[in-house]
């Protein structure tokens, strides 16, 4: 089919490809729902199936040119996460969240670094870079799972705050490790500055996010229509994502500050609900394209080292989370299940893997990139299911409402409640 599409004009190719991507994602979620798996799992499997390494339904050029979707998806996701950083909530959980985020991130990195060095006897440079990347957690699949099942409560608030802080810890850890490696191999001042530069860019992005939040709060007057509210918000989000892409950094932190600033200045929850209704197609495309990008043959080169990385990082994340929760004195459900929701890894980790490949020599650089790319897809496949388990057993999702995830079921419940109320009134 990709050969047939390639004979058409560019506009037709793009439109038909998007249609196939969205339709494939929808159809696979019908199957994953039967297995009681979150939608994200279905989207990724759909991407693998229609991608260039299985059915090859989408031209390679389209897959290669869809990278901007991840920036847009991360921008919307981060903006939504920002709403959970209200001043009132931060006063209650601020210290605890910082402790949990530091321990779950750094313990996973330490475990991966030491195991790669002392079990597989790999070079320190490789071990340190892989360990630094292991600290990151991808929020996208967890956010989509939370939204799908309408999960709410203290567990969800802590989870989203920890996930949001993850990238900050990862970026700092990676920058320090990269600087150490460059110093050891005697690189020049320009190369060292090149490693520090992303930190400067991220600090500037935080300022841009804050300013954007202030601007949006001033623009959102009571006379502003819902359509224009959405237009202004999306305009600023895309602008932030574009500026971040210009200097090759993730828009996650900047857009999170954007969302945090706006909610604290306005207390306006409705805007976030409006944006959430706009994002499902974007997130669907994002996860399907992620699945399409997986080279199935890379699993053959993953080997024992890759599988070990995959498992050791999970152990480090869970133990670090558990210890952090003990220190922060959280409730038992948070302590027992928060680590399960921190398994996914994708966007930021993949971006840093490409930078790490430049730092290492060819063979080790390729190995680093292969491990991160392959394991990221595996994490995204099992991550949503683990997040769902954590949300259910923490009480964030009620077990008797798990099946009620579509409009028909919601309407049936409303109808039953109305009938019950009528009976009570008559009695």
N, C-alpha and C positions, 0 to 999 in steps of 0.2 A: 504493500500500500504506500510505503514511503517513496518508492520509485514513481508511482502514479502521481502522488502529490507534488513531487519535485518537478513535474512537467507543467504545472500550473503557475499562474502569476503569484507574486509574493503575497499579495493581500489575501488571495484565496487560500494559500498554504497556511498562513497564520490563523485565519478564521476557522478553517476546518480542523486544524491541529488543536486549537483551544476547545472546539466542540467535542472532539474525541477525548481529550484529557478530562474535561468535566463529566462527560457521560461515563467514561470508564471508572472514574472515582465514585460516581453515584452507584453504578451497578455493583461494584465490589463491596460497597458498604452494605448493600442488601444481604450479601453473603456473610460478612463479618457480624452483622446484627444477629443472624441466626446462631452464630457461635458466641454471642454476647461479648464481642470485642468492640472497643471504641472505633469511631469512624477513621481516625488517623491511620490505624493499621490497614484498613481497607484501601485508603488512598495510596499508601506506599506500595502495597502489593499490586495495585492497579498500575502504578508507574513502572514497576519491574516488568510486568507482563506486556505492556504496550511499548516499552522502551526498545532501544536499538539492539539489546542483547537477547531479546526473546522474540516477540512478534514483529518488532521493527515497524510499528504503524506510524511513527512520527519521524520526519526527516532529522538527521543528525544536526543540521544547521539550526533547526528550531530549538532543539534541546540545548545546544551550546549558547543560544542567544536568550535563553529564559532566565539567566542569572539575576536579572533585576527584580524578578518576582520575590526572591528571598529577602531582598532589602525592603520591599513594600510590605511583605508579610510580617517581618520583624518589627517594622515601624508601628503597624497597627497593634500587634501583640504587646509591644512594650508600652504603648499609650494606655492600653487596657490594664496592664499591670500597675501602672502609676496610680490608679484610683485607690489601690489598697494601701498606699503610703500616706494615709491621713495622719495629721498631727496627733489626734487622740489615740489612734492605734499604735503609732510609733512610741508614744510615751509608755504604753503598756508592754510592748514587746521589743522595743528598740535594742536594748543591750542583749537580750536573749537571742534575737535574730542575728546580730553580728557574731556572737559566739558560735552559733550553729553554722552559719555560712563559712566562717573561717575554718572550723574543724572539719566539716564535711568536704570542703574543697581541698585543703592542704593535706589531710590524712590520705585521701585518694591519691594525690600527687606523690606523696612520700612513699606509699606502698608500691606504686607503679615504678618509681625511680629505683628503689632498692631491689625490687624483684628482677627488673631487667638487668641490673648490674650484677647481682650476686647469684642469681639462678641461671641466667643466660650469658653472663660475662660479656655484655655488650659495652661499647664505648660510653664513657661518662657523658659526653656531649649529647648523644642520642637519648640516653636514659633521662637526663635532666629535661630535655625538650619534651619528650613524651610524657613525663610526669607533670610538667607545667600545663600541657594541653589537657591532661586527664582531670584537672580541677574544674573544667567548664561543664555546665549543664545547659541543655537546650530547653527553653521555656515553651516553645511552640506547641508541641504535642500535649504537654501537661495542661496548657491553657485551653486547648480545644476540647480535651477530655472534661475539664471542669465545666466548660460552657455547655457541652453536650448533655451532661447529667444535672446541670443547674446546681452544682455543689456549692455549699455556703458554710460559713462558720469559722471558728478560731483556727482550725487546722488549715483551711484554705488560705486564710490571711497570712499565717506564718510561712506556708509553703511558697506563696507567690513572692513574699519579701525575700526569702532565702534564695530563690531562683534568680531574682533580679540582681542580688548582690554578687552572685556567682561570677558573672562575667567581669566585674570589677576586680575581684580577687585573681581571676585567671589572667587578665591582661597585665596586672602588676607582676605576678609570678613569672609569666613568660618573658616580660621585658627584662627582669632581673637576670634570669637564666641566660637569655640571649646576650646580654651585656657581659656576663661572666665568660661565656664561651668565646665571644669575640676578643676579649682581653687575653684569654689563654692562648689563642692562636695568633696573637699579635696583629690584629687588624688595625687599620688606620682610624683616625679621629672621625672621618666622614661616616664610616660603617657603624661606629658606635653611636654616632648621632642619629643615624638612620633607624637604629633600634629604639632609641629614646623618643624619637619623633612621634610615634603613635600615642605615647602617653600625653604629649603636649596637645595633639589633635583631639584626644578624648576629653581632656579638660576643657578645650575650646568648645567641643560639642555639648558638654554639660551646660556651659554658659548659654549657648544657642537654644538648648532645650528650655532652660529657665526663662529666657527672654520671650520665647515663643509662647510659653504658658501665660506670661503676663499680658502679652499682646492679645491672645485669644480671649482672656478674661475681660479685657476692655472692649473687645469687639462684640461680645455676646450680650447685647442689650435685650431688654424685655420685648422690644418690637421686632427683633430678628426672627425671620421665619425658620421653620425646621429645615427646609431645603438649603437655605443660605448658611445655617449653622453647620450643616454637614459639609458643604462646599468649603467653607473657611477652614474647618478642622483638617480635612483631607489635603487641602492646599499646603498648609503648614507642615503636615506629616511628610508629604512627598518632598517638600523643600528641604526638610532636615535630612531625610534619607538621601537625597541627591548630593547635599553638601558632604555628608559622611562618605558616600561612595567616591566622591572626588579625591579623597585622601585615603581611600582603602581602609576604612574602619567600620565597625558595626554600628548601625543606628540605634541599637538597643538601649544603651544608657541614656543617650540624648532624648529619645522619645519617651523613655520612662520618666525622666525629670520633667518633660513637657506635661505628661499626664498628671504627675504628682503636683506640680505647681498649679495647674488649672483646678484640680479638685479641692486643694486647700484654700484657694482664693475665692472660689465660687460655691462650693458644696453642691455643684450641679451634677447629679447622677444620670440625668436623662440623656445627656450628650453621649455618655459611654454606651448606654443601651442602644442609642441610634447608630453609633459607629459599629457596634457588634452585629446589627442586622445587615450592615453593608459588607462585612468581611468574609462570610462563608465561602463564596466562590474563589476569592483570593487565596484563602488558606487551603482550599481543596487543590487548586493549581499548584501551590507551593509544595505540598506533600507528594502529589503525583509526580511532579518534576524531580523531586528528590529521589524517588524510586527509579525514575528513568535514567538518572545519572549513574546508577550503580553498574559497574562492570562486573558481571557475574563471574568472569574468569579470575577476578581478583581474589575470590575466596580460596582458589587453589594456592595462591602465594601467601595467604594469611598465616597459615601454619600454626605451630604450637605457640609461638611468640604472640601472635595476634589474638589467639583464643585466651591466652593467659592475661594479656592486657584487658580484654573484654571482661573477664571474671574478676580479676584483682581490683579493677577500678570500682566495680559494683560493691565488693566487700569493703573497700576503703570508704566509699560514700556512705554505706549503711552504718558502719562502726563510728565514723566521724560524726554523723548525724545523731546517733544514739548518745555518744559522749557529750555532744553539744547540748542536747536536750536535757541530759542529767544536770549539767552545770547551770543551764537556764531554768531548771526546775519546771519544765513544761508538764502537761498532763500525760498520763500513760499512753493514750491513743496516739498523741503526737510523737512521743518518744519511740513507740513501737513501729509506726508505719510511715513516718515522714521520709525515711531513707529510701523506701520503695518508690516514692514519687520523684526521686532525683536521679534516676537512671539515664534518661535520654541525653544524647549528645549529638550536636550537628553544627549549625551555622558558624559560630565563633571558632569552634574547634577546627573545622575544615579550613577556615581562613588562616588560622595560625599554623596549620600543617603546611600550607603552601609557603608561608614565610619561613618555617623551619627547614623546608627542603632547600631553600636558598642558602641557609647557614651551614648545613651539613654537606659533605661530599656526595657525589651522585648516588651511589648504591644505598647508603644509609638514608639519604634524603627521600629516595623513592620508597624505601621500606617504611619510613615514618608516614608518608602520605597514604600509602596503601592501607596501613593498619587503621588510620583515622577514618578514611573514607568507608572502608568495609565495615568496621565496627560501628560507625555512626548509623548506618542503615539497620544493623542488627539491634542497636539500642533503640532506634525509632520504632522497630517492629515490636519489641517486647515492652518498651517503656510505657506506651499508653495502657496496656493491660495491667502492668504493675501499678501505674497511677490510679487506675480504676479500683484495683483491690485496696490500695491505701485509702482512697476516698470513701469506699464502702465501709471498711472495718474501723475507720476513724469516726464514723458517724456523720460525715459530710454529705453522703448520699444515703438516703433511706432505702433499705433492702427491698421493701415492698413497693418502691417506686422505680426500680431499675428498668422495668419493662415499659414504663410510661415515658417514652422519649420522642414520640411524634405527635402531631396535632390531633389525630383521630383519638388516640388514647386520652389526651388531655381533655378533649371535648366530652368523651364518655364519662370521665371522672366528674367534670363539671355538671353533667346531666344527672349523675347519681346523687351528687351533693344537693342539687336543687330539689330532686324528688324526696330526699330524706328531710329537707327543710319543710317541704309541703306537708309531709306526714306528721312531723312534729307540730306544725301549726294547727293541723286538723285535729290532732289528739289533744 
